[in-house]
Amino acid sequence: MKKLLSLLSIISLSFVITACGGEDARSEMQMMGRYNSELMSASSAEEFHKAADNLTKFSVEAMNKRPSTVKSDEEFNAYQQAMKKFIEVVMQADQLAQQGKLADAKALTLQLSDMKKQYHAEFKNK
């Protein structure tokens, strides 16, 4: 009986690991789009900071999940590096906003749209 329960536990665990490992970054990417829009519409440094924090959070989550279009480990590493660059720009823009340079911060976030187009062409729309 103990062997049977152990076997069932191992099988259940393998299903859980497989199910969790197969997560896609789609929902995180949707949230990234939402908070990227909020960056551009922010009317204060506080609003900008809140949107930047959320964008960073979902970007980090997306960075750690392999999109369904990224097949090889080499591609996944390149994807993660691209996400790190994206996060760095978000953090730089947030620093500018916190220094009272909201217009400069918003100007920097225009790079995010260009990065999104570039990275989607590279990793999503192959």
C-alpha positions as CSV (number, residue, x, y, z in Angstrom):
1,M,0.0,0.0,0.0
2,K,2.8,2.4,0.9
3,K,4.5,1.6,-2.5
4,L,1.3,2.4,-4.3
5,L,0.8,5.7,-2.5
6,S,4.5,6.6,-3.2
7,L,4.0,5.8,-6.9
8,L,0.9,7.9,-7.1
9,S,2.6,10.8,-5.3
10,I,5.5,10.7,-7.8
11,I,3.2,10.6,-10.8
12,S,1.1,13.5,-9.4
13,L,4.2,15.5,-8.8
14,S,5.5,14.9,-12.3
15,F,2.1,16.1,-13.7
16,V,2.4,19.3,-11.6
17,I,5.9,19.9,-12.7
18,T,5.0,19.4,-16.3
19,A,2.0,21.7,-16.1
20,C,4.0,24.5,-14.4
21,G,6.9,24.1,-16.7
22,G,4.7,24.6,-19.7
23,E,3.6,28.1,-18.8
24,D,3.6,30.7,-21.5
25,A,4.5,34.4,-21.1
26,R,1.3,35.6,-22.8
27,S,-0.6,36.9,-19.8
28,E,2.5,38.7,-18.5
29,M,3.0,40.3,-21.9
30,Q,-0.6,41.5,-21.9
31,M,0.0,43.1,-18.5
32,M,3.2,44.6,-19.8
33,G,1.3,46.3,-22.6
34,R,-1.2,47.7,-20.1
35,Y,1.4,49.2,-17.8
36,N,3.5,50.5,-20.7
37,S,0.4,52.5,-21.8
38,E,0.0,53.7,-18.2
39,L,3.6,55.0,-18.3
40,M,2.8,57.3,-21.3
41,S,-0.5,58.5,-19.8
42,A,0.9,59.2,-16.3
43,S,0.4,62.8,-15.2
44,S,2.7,62.7,-12.2
45,A,5.9,61.1,-11.0
46,E,3.9,59.0,-8.5
47,E,1.6,57.6,-11.3
48,F,4.7,56.9,-13.5
49,H,6.5,55.2,-10.6
50,K,3.5,52.9,-9.9
51,A,3.2,51.9,-13.6
52,A,6.9,51.4,-13.8
53,D,6.9,49.1,-10.8
54,N,4.1,47.1,-12.2
55,L,5.7,47.0,-15.7
56,T,9.0,45.8,-14.1
57,K,7.2,43.1,-12.1
58,F,5.5,41.6,-15.1
59,S,8.6,42.0,-17.2
60,V,10.6,40.0,-14.7
61,E,7.9,37.3,-14.6
62,A,7.8,37.2,-18.5
63,M,11.6,37.0,-18.6
64,N,11.5,33.8,-16.5
65,K,8.9,32.1,-18.7
66,R,9.7,30.7,-22.1
67,P,7.3,31.9,-24.8
68,S,5.8,29.2,-26.9
69,T,7.5,30.6,-30.0
70,V,11.0,30.4,-28.4
71,K,12.1,26.8,-29.0
72,S,15.8,26.4,-28.3
73,D,17.8,27.2,-25.1
74,E,19.9,29.6,-27.2
75,E,16.9,31.5,-28.3
76,F,15.6,31.6,-24.7
77,N,18.9,33.0,-23.5
78,A,18.7,35.7,-26.2
79,Y,15.0,36.4,-25.2
80,Q,16.1,36.8,-21.5
81,Q,18.8,39.2,-22.4
82,A,16.4,41.3,-24.5
83,M,14.0,41.4,-21.5
84,K,16.8,42.5,-19.2
85,K,17.5,45.4,-21.6
86,F,13.8,46.3,-21.6
87,I,13.7,46.3,-17.8
88,E,16.8,48.5,-17.7
89,V,15.1,51.1,-19.8
90,V,12.0,51.0,-17.6
91,M,14.2,51.5,-14.5
92,Q,16.1,54.4,-16.1
93,A,12.8,56.1,-17.1
94,D,11.5,55.6,-13.5
95,Q,14.7,57.2,-12.1
96,L,14.1,60.3,-14.3
97,A,10.5,60.6,-13.2
98,Q,11.6,60.4,-9.6
99,Q,14.0,63.2,-10.2
100,G,11.2,65.4,-11.4
101,K,12.0,64.9,-15.1
102,L,8.6,63.4,-16.2
103,A,8.9,64.7,-19.7
104,D,12.3,63.1,-20.1
105,A,11.1,59.9,-18.6
106,K,8.2,59.7,-21.1
107,A,10.6,60.4,-23.9
108,L,12.7,57.5,-22.8
109,T,9.7,55.2,-22.7
110,L,9.3,55.8,-26.5
111,Q,12.3,53.4,-26.7
112,L,10.2,50.7,-25.1
113,S,7.8,50.7,-28.1
114,D,10.7,50.4,-30.5
115,M,12.1,47.6,-28.4
116,K,8.8,45.8,-28.3
117,K,8.5,45.9,-32.1
118,Q,12.1,44.7,-32.5
119,Y,11.8,41.9,-29.9
120,H,8.4,40.8,-31.2
121,A,9.8,40.5,-34.7
122,E,12.7,38.5,-33.3
123,F,11.0,36.2,-30.9
124,K,7.2,36.2,-31.6
125,N,6.5,36.9,-35.2
126,K,9.0,34.5,-36.8
